[in-house]
Amino acid sequence: MKLTLLFLFLTAVCFSQIKNPDITAKEIYEHIKYLASDELKGRNTGSEEIREAAEYIKKEFESYGLSPAFGNSYFQPFQFNSSVKLESKNELTIYVNGEDMELEAEEDFMPLPFSGSKSLKGDLVFAGFGIQDLKNNYDDYKGIDVKGKVVVIFRLYPDFQNSKSPFAIYKGIRQKAKIAKESGASGLIIVNGYEDIPFAKDDEFIRFAYDRAPLMTDFPVVQIKRKYIEKIFQIKGNSLENLFNMIDVSKEPSPLALDGITVSMSTGVKIEQGECINVGAILEGSDPVLKNEYIVVGAHYDHLGMGGENSLNSEKTAQIHNGADDNASGTTGVLELAEKFAAMRDKVKRSMIFVAFSGEELGLLGSAFFANNSPVTLESIAAMINMDMIGRMDSSKTLIVYGTGTSTKWNELLSKNNPGFTLTMNADGFGGSDHSSFYAKKIPVLFFFTGIHTDYHKPTDDYDKINPDGEKEILEFVYTVINELVVNETKPDYVSVQKKETESTGGWRVYVGTVPDFASQEEGFKISAVNDGSPAAKGGIKPGDLMVKFGSKTISNIYDYVYALQEYKPGDEVEVIVRRENKEIKLQIILGMK
C-alpha cells in the first residue's frame, strides 16, 4: 500500500512539473483522479491517507512558487475529537432470584458512544419507551420511583408504524437518557423492541460512533441484547413482547417495578484525539498598499473515509467514499486558480491566500480554526471565495452561488462576468460549507456549487463521473470574478443578510437564528454566530455565548437544544440562560418560523 501511494504521489508530482499555468480540463481530471483514488481511502480527517493528500497539495503550492501561509510552514495543524473508544473496564451483571447473569461487553451488551464512565449497582425498573410528552399527557415515568435505580426502556416509540405519530420526535436516545437522568435514575439500559424493521428483528446494537457532542457525565447508558431482558420478564411472570405490543397499540404508559432484580455495571468510554491539517499558501500582492489586504480562496479536501455516520450508502458494509465531487473538485479548483494567479503575480495587486481545509465533514472544523487563528488579521481579509462540489456541471449549465447578499458588489460582479451559466443566487452567507466560518467573522463571501446529486456521500462519487470541461468553465468564471477583486482599488463592503422567516406549510418548525460551534466540548450549546435580525439577535444572544438553559430544559449539548426546540411553536416567548464571560445572563427570545 505504501509503495502504491508513493508511486501515485511521485506520478502526481511529475505531472505538476510539466503542466502549464492555464486552467485545463486535463489538469482538473488528473488532480481529481489522484485525490479521489482508492489509495487515499476517502481522505478521512485525521487519517494517514489525508496526510498524503495534504503533502500533495503542499507540493503543488511549492511548485507554483507560493510562500507558506503559516510562518515557515504550509501546514496549520490542530487537534480535534476524532472518535470514541471503549476502555478496558466494561462489565455488567444482572442479579435475579439468586442467579448471576454475567454479560460480556460487545457481545451481550454495549455501552452507547455517549455513555458516561461510572461503576454502580442499583435496582432495575421498567419505564416503557422512556418518553415524557406532557402536552399529550403521556409519561412513561409517572407513578414509578426511579431515583437511584437503573431504568430499562425500549429503543424507539409507540405507534412506530404510523408515519404521523406524535411520539416520533422523542425517539432520540440522548433525549431519553437525559430524561432518565433528570428523573433521578443512576443509569439507563436500552433494549430493541419488536418493530418490523431490520435492526429490531435482528436485535442489532446501536452503532458505536462518535456523535460530536460531549459524553454524559457520570451517567452510564448501555444497550443489552433483548434475550436477557426477555428472561428477566419471564422470571417475573411477564412477557416483554406482550408488554411492548400493549403499549404500542394502546399508546398508554405501563411502567413496572422489577422487584428483586439488581444490576451491577461499570462503563468506560473515552474520546480519542486526532490531528487536522489545513494546507495554505500566500501569493503576495504587487501593490505597496493593497498587498496588505487578502482574498482567501478555499475549499475543503477531507471526505468521509470508509463511510461512517454521514454516509448515505444503503449498504451496511464499510466502503471507500472517494469524494471526487465532494470535494476533490473544489480542492482542484483552489490548485488551478493558485497556479494561474501565481503565473501572473505582477498583475495581482491584493495578496491572496489559497487554503485547503480539513474537518469540513465533521462540522467546518478546519475553516473555523483558520478563522479563529488566521495568519493575517481578519480585518485585512477583503473577501473569501469558497468552492464545494463544482465537478458535476450538467447540460442545464446551472451554477449555484451562495453569499450574493454579503456585499453590494456581488450581483453586478457576477452578472457582468457570467459567460452563460444559469445562475441560481442565494443571498445568505451562512450554509453547510466553509464560507460560513468567514461570514461569521463579518467577511463578504461567495460559495460556488453545482448542486446535490444521487452519488452525494456515497461510495459512487468517483472521478469518472466528473465533468472536467464543465469545471474548467466554472473556474474560468471564478477566475474573472477573483481577478477583479485582486486588482480593484475598492474593497468589497460587508453586508449582514437578514434571514427571512417563511410561512408554515404544515407542522411547526421554529427559527432562532443561532449557528453552532461544532468544535466546542464545553457543557452546553456553544454559539459561533448569530443571524442578524433573527430572534436570537433581537433577544440579545451573541457569538461566543454558551447556552445552558432553554425554557425549562437544561442544555448540555447541541442535541439537548434541538430536543428543547421541539417543545415550542413560533411566537412562543422563551427564557434562555447563556454563560458569557463567566456570568450567567437571562434573556427573552420570541421564536420565529423556519
SVG drawing of the C-alpha trace seen along z (x, -y; Angstrom):
<svg xmlns="http://www.w3.org/2000/svg" viewBox="-55 -52 65 71">
<polyline fill="none" stroke="black" stroke-width="0.4" points="0.0,0.0 2.7,-2.5 4.6,-1.7 1.4,-2.3 0.8,-5.6 4.4,-6.6 4.1,-5.7 0.9,-7.7 2.4,-10.6 5.6,-10.7 3.5,-10.4 1.4,-13.3 4.5,-15.4 6.0,-14.7 2.7,-15.7 2.7,-19.0 6.1,-19.9 5.1,-19.7 1.6,-21.3 1.0,-24.8 -0.4,-27.7 -3.7,-27.9 -6.8,-26.2 -7.2,-23.0 -9.6,-20.1 -6.7,-17.6 -5.1,-19.1 -8.6,-19.1 -9.1,-15.5 -5.6,-14.4 -5.9,-16.3 -9.3,-14.8 -8.2,-11.3 -5.4,-11.4 -7.3,-13.0 -10.2,-10.6 -8.2,-7.5 -8.9,-4.4 -5.4,-4.5 -6.3,-7.7 -9.3,-5.8 -11.7,-8.7 -9.4,-11.3 -10.9,-10.8 -10.0,-13.6 -7.1,-12.6 -6.1,-9.6 -2.7,-8.7 -4.2,-9.0 -5.4,-12.5 -1.9,-13.5 -0.8,-12.1 -3.4,-14.4 -2.0,-17.3 1.5,-16.6 0.3,-16.6 -1.4,-20.0 1.7,-21.4 3.9,-20.2 1.6,-21.8 1.8,-25.1 5.6,-24.9 5.8,-24.2 3.8,-27.4 6.3,-29.4 3.8,-30.3 5.0,-31.1 3.9,-29.2 0.8,-30.7 1.6,-29.8 5.0,-31.2 7.6,-28.8 5.0,-26.1 2.3,-25.3 0.6,-23.3 -1.7,-24.6 -2.3,-21.5 -4.8,-21.4 -6.3,-18.8 -9.9,-17.6 -12.0,-14.9 -11.9,-12.2 -13.7,-9.1 -14.8,-7.2 -13.2,-4.2 -14.2,-1.6 -11.8,-1.4 -10.8,1.8 -13.4,2.0 -16.9,2.5 -18.8,5.1 -22.5,5.8 -24.1,8.4 -27.8,8.9 -28.8,10.5 -32.2,12.2 -33.5,14.8 -30.1,15.7 -28.8,16.2 -25.9,14.1 -26.2,13.3 -22.8,12.1 -22.9,10.4 -19.9,9.9 -19.2,6.5 -19.6,6.1 -21.4,9.5 -24.2,9.3 -24.2,5.6 -22.7,2.5 -22.1,-1.0 -23.5,-3.7 -21.0,-6.0 -22.1,-9.0 -22.2,-7.0 -20.5,-8.4 -17.9,-6.3 -19.1,-5.0 -19.5,-2.0 -22.8,-1.5 -25.3,1.0 -29.0,0.5 -32.5,2.0 -34.0,2.4 -37.2,0.7 -39.0,0.6 -40.2,-2.7 -41.7,-1.8 -40.2,-3.8 -38.7,-6.3 -40.8,-9.2 -42.2,-12.2 -44.7,-14.0 -46.6,-16.2 -48.5,-18.1 -50.2,-14.8 -50.5,-13.6 -48.0,-10.7 -45.4,-10.0 -43.5,-6.7 -42.2,-7.7 -45.5,-8.6 -46.2,-6.6 -42.8,-4.9 -39.8,-5.7 -36.6,-5.6 -34.4,-7.6 -31.0,-5.8 -32.2,-2.9 -31.3,-1.6 -34.1,-2.1 -34.7,0.2 -36.6,-1.2 -37.4,-0.3 -35.4,-2.0 -38.0,-3.8 -41.5,-5.0 -45.2,-3.8 -47.2,-3.6 -43.9,-3.4 -45.7,-2.2 -47.7,-5.5 -45.7,-8.0 -47.5,-10.8 -47.1,-9.5 -46.8,-12.4 -44.2,-10.4 -41.7,-10.3 -39.9,-13.5 -39.0,-11.7 -37.0,-8.8 -33.6,-10.3 -31.5,-8.1 -29.7,-11.1 -33.1,-12.7 -34.2,-9.5 -31.0,-9.4 -31.4,-13.0 -35.0,-12.3 -33.9,-9.3 -31.0,-11.2 -33.2,-14.2 -35.8,-11.8 -33.2,-10.6 -32.1,-7.3 -28.5,-6.2 -28.2,-4.5 -30.1,-3.5 -30.5,-0.3 -31.8,-0.3 -33.4,2.7 -34.7,3.2 -38.4,3.5 -40.3,5.8 -40.9,3.4 -40.9,4.9 -37.6,3.3 -34.1,5.0 -32.3,3.7 -35.1,4.6 -35.7,8.1 -32.0,8.9 -31.6,7.2 -28.6,5.2 -26.6,2.9 -26.7,-0.9 -23.6,-1.8 -20.7,-2.8 -19.7,-6.1 -18.8,-9.5 -21.7,-12.0 -19.5,-15.1 -21.0,-16.0 -19.6,-15.6 -20.2,-12.4 -22.8,-12.2 -21.1,-13.0 -21.3,-10.1 -24.3,-8.5 -23.8,-5.1 -26.0,-4.2 -25.8,-0.7 -27.8,1.5 -28.5,5.1 -29.4,7.9 -33.2,8.5 -33.0,12.1 -31.6,11.2 -34.4,8.7 -36.9,11.2 -35.6,13.8 -35.9,11.3 -39.6,10.6 -40.3,14.4 -38.9,14.9 -41.2,12.1 -44.2,13.8 -44.4,11.3 -43.7,11.2 -41.6,8.4 -43.1,8.8 -46.7,8.7 -45.9,5.6 -44.4,3.9 -47.5,4.7 -49.8,3.4 -48.0,0.1 -47.6,-0.2 -51.4,0.4 -52.9,-1.4 -50.4,-4.3 -50.7,-4.2 -47.6,-4.0 -47.1,-0.9 -44.1,-1.4 -43.2,1.6 -41.1,2.1 -39.0,5.2 -38.7,6.1 -35.7,8.2 -33.7,7.6 -30.5,5.7 -27.9,4.6 -24.2,4.0 -22.4,2.2 -19.2,0.5 -18.7,-1.5 -15.7,-3.1 -15.9,-5.3 -13.2,-7.7 -13.0,-10.4 -9.9,-10.0 -7.9,-12.9 -6.8,-13.3 -5.0,-15.9 -6.4,-18.0 -4.2,-19.9 -5.2,-22.9 -2.8,-23.5 -2.3,-27.1 -0.1,-29.3 0.2,-33.0 0.7,-35.0 1.9,-38.5 0.3,-41.3 2.3,-43.7 0.7,-47.0 2.5,-48.5 -0.8,-49.4 -3.3,-46.8 -0.8,-43.9 -1.8,-44.3 -5.3,-43.1 -6.1,-39.5 -8.5,-37.5 -8.9,-34.0 -9.7,-31.2 -10.6,-28.0 -12.1,-24.5 -12.2,-21.5 -10.2,-18.5 -11.4,-16.0 -14.2,-13.5 -15.8,-10.5 -13.1,-7.9 -14.9,-4.5 -18.3,-6.0 -19.4,-6.5 -22.4,-8.4 -22.6,-10.9 -22.7,-8.3 -25.9,-7.9 -24.9,-4.5 -27.7,-2.0 -25.3,0.9 -24.0,1.7 -20.5,2.7 -17.7,0.1 -16.7,-1.1 -14.3,-3.7 -16.1,-7.0 -13.7,-8.7 -15.5,-12.1 -14.5,-13.1 -17.1,-15.9 -17.2,-16.3 -14.7,-17.8 -11.7,-16.8 -13.4,-19.1 -13.2,-22.2 -9.7,-21.4 -8.7,-21.1 -10.3,-24.5 -8.0,-26.0 -4.9,-24.4 -5.8,-25.5 -6.6,-29.1 -3.4,-29.2 -1.3,-28.2 -2.9,-30.7 -2.6,-33.7 1.0,-32.7 1.9,-32.9 0.6,-36.5 1.8,-37.6 3.0,-41.0 -0.6,-41.9 -2.1,-40.8 -2.3,-43.9 -4.0,-42.4 -2.4,-39.5 -4.1,-36.1 -4.3,-33.1 -5.1,-29.7 -6.2,-27.2 -7.4,-23.6 -9.4,-23.0 -9.7,-19.7 -12.5,-18.6 -15.4,-20.2 -17.4,-17.0 -17.2,-17.0 -18.6,-20.5 -16.4,-23.1 -13.6,-22.4 -10.7,-23.4 -12.2,-26.7 -13.4,-27.6 -9.9,-27.0 -8.4,-29.1 -10.8,-31.9 -10.0,-31.9 -6.3,-31.5 -5.8,-33.4 -2.2,-34.0 -3.3,-37.6 -5.7,-39.9 -9.4,-39.3 -9.8,-42.9 -7.3,-42.6 -9.3,-39.8 -11.3,-41.6 -13.4,-38.5 -13.5,-34.7 -14.3,-32.6 -15.3,-29.0 -15.7,-26.1 -17.5,-22.9 -18.8,-20.3 -18.2,-22.1 -17.4,-19.0 -20.9,-17.9 -21.9,-20.7 -24.8,-19.3 -26.4,-20.3 -28.5,-23.0 -25.3,-24.8 -26.8,-25.7 -24.3,-27.1 -25.5,-27.9 -23.8,-30.8 -24.4,-31.5 -23.5,-34.6 -24.6,-37.0 -26.1,-39.3 -23.0,-39.6 -21.6,-42.5 -23.3,-45.1 -20.6,-44.4 -21.5,-40.7 -24.6,-40.8 -23.1,-43.2 -19.7,-41.4 -21.3,-38.0 -23.7,-39.2 -21.3,-41.1 -18.7,-38.3 -21.2,-35.4 -20.2,-33.6 -23.6,-32.0 -24.3,-30.0 -27.8,-29.8 -27.0,-31.4 -29.1,-30.4 -28.1,-33.1 -28.8,-32.8 -28.1,-35.9 -27.4,-34.1 -23.8,-34.0 -24.3,-31.0 -24.7,-27.4 -23.2,-24.0 -19.7,-24.8 -16.5,-26.6 -17.5,-30.1 -19.8,-30.2 -16.8,-30.4 -15.7,-33.6 -19.1,-35.2 -19.4,-34.7 -16.4,-37.0 -18.2,-39.6 -16.2,-38.9 -18.0,-39.0 -18.2,-35.6 -19.1,-33.7 -19.7,-30.0 -19.8,-28.2 -21.6,-24.9 -23.1,-22.7 -25.7,-21.0 -26.5,-17.8 -26.7,-14.5 -27.5,-10.9 -23.9,-10.0 -23.6,-12.5 -22.0,-11.0 -21.9,-7.6 -19.1,-5.3 -20.2,-6.0 -18.9,-9.6 -15.9,-8.7 -13.6,-10.6 -15.0,-9.0 -18.3,-10.9 -16.6,-14.3 -17.2,-16.8 -13.7,-18.3 -14.7,-20.6 -17.7,-21.9 -15.4,-22.5 -12.9,-24.3 -15.7,-26.7 -16.7,-27.3 -13.1,-28.0 -12.6,-30.4 -15.7,-32.3 -14.5,-32.2 -11.1,-33.5 -12.6,-36.5 -14.5,-37.3 -11.5,-37.0 -9.3,-38.9 -11.4,-41.9 -11.1,-41.6 -7.3,-41.5 -6.9,-44.5 -9.7,-46.9 -8.8,-49.7 -12.1,-49.5 -12.5,-46.7 -15.8,-44.8 -18.2,-46.1 -19.7,-43.7 -23.5,-43.4 -25.3,-41.5 -28.0,-39.4 -31.2,-39.0 -32.8,-35.6 -36.4,-35.8 -39.0,-33.8 -41.3,-31.6 -44.9,-30.7 -45.8,-27.4 -46.6,-24.6 -47.9,-22.3 -46.3,-21.4 -44.4,-24.0 -40.7,-24.5 -39.3,-27.2 -36.5,-29.5 -34.0,-31.0 -31.0,-32.1 -28.1,-30.5 -25.1,-28.9 -23.4,-26.1 -19.8,-25.8 -19.2,-22.1 -15.6,-22.1 -16.7,-23.1 -16.6,-20.5 -17.9,-22.8 -21.1,-21.5 -23.8,-23.5 -24.7,-24.7 -21.8,-26.9 -22.8,-29.5 -20.3,-30.5 -22.5,-33.1 -26.0,-34.7 -28.0,-35.7 -28.6,-39.4 -32.3,-40.3 -33.1,-36.8 -35.0,-36.1 -31.7,-35.2 -30.1,-38.6 -33.2,-40.5 -33.2,-38.7 -29.5,-39.6 -27.7,-36.3 -24.2,-37.0 -21.5,-34.9 -19.4,-33.0 -22.3,-32.6 -22.8,-29.2 -26.5,-28.4 -27.1,-26.3 -30.9,-26.6 -33.8,-26.9 -37.1,-27.4 -37.4,-24.7 -34.8,-22.5 -31.1,-22.2 -28.9,-22.3 -25.7,-20.2 -25.1,-19.8 -26.5,-20.6 -28.9,-17.6 -30.5,-19.0 -31.0,-22.2 -32.6,-20.5 -34.9,-18.5 -35.9,-21.6 -36.9,-23.4 -39.5,-20.6 -41.4,-21.7 -42.3,-25.1 -44.0,-26.8 -43.4,-30.1 -44.5,-33.1 -43.7,-31.5 -41.6,-33.6 -38.8,-31.6 -36.4,-32.4 -32.9,-31.5 -29.9,-31.4 -26.4,-31.9 -23.0,-31.9 -20.9,-34.9 -17.5,-35.8 -18.2,-33.5 -21.6,-35.2 -25.0,-33.7 -27.3,-36.0 -31.1,-35.6 -32.6,-36.6 -36.1,-36.5 -36.4,-35.1 -39.6,-35.3 -39.4,-32.3 -39.7,-32.8 -40.9,-30.4 -38.5,-28.4"/>
</svg>
